[in-house]
Amino acid sequence: MTPGRIFFIGLLVVAGALFALNPGEEKFQAFLTVEIAEMTGGEGSGIGGIVGRRIGRIVSGVAVDFFERENYYLWSIYTADMNGRSPDGEWRFLGIANTFIPLDQPMDGEE
């Protein structure tokens, strides 16, 4: 095989893997649950941890409705504009390979 064919086959394999691992809305809700639970102290094992995880599940169930998903087949962009007035008021996450990477978050004091 020539190096060009090997490179092309490698690109197809990577594209196929990214397509298969493009996270859907249920994965995004699970991600939000974990993030919100961590913010509310849900990472512990005591009463505070139980309450934090419960709050995380409830809030993420509501919060996921505010996000719009743009599906690019190999990755997705999740966007929520909570206030709609400020240009820096959007939350944006890149979903790729079953992980989420924050792209934009509101400036401090605008959350």
C-alpha positions, 0 to 999 in steps of 0.5 A: 500500500502506498502512503497516500492510501494508508493516510486516506484509510486512517482518515476514514477510520478516525472519521468513523470513530468520531461519527460513532462517538458523537455524543447525543442529548442524553450524554449531554444531560448526564454531563450537565448532571455531573457538572451541576452536582459538583457545583452544588457539593454533590461529589461527597458521599455524605448527606451533602453529596446525596442532596447535591447529586439529586439537585444536579439531576433535577436542574440538569433535566430542566437546563438541558431544554435551554440548550440547542444542539447543532449536529455536525455528524462528527461533533456537536455544539450545544448552545444556551443563551440565558439572557439573550441581551448580552453578546457574552451571555452564551454557554457553549460546549463542544461535544466530541468523542463522548466528551464535552469541552467548554467553549464559551461561558458568561462573563463573571457577574452575568450568569 
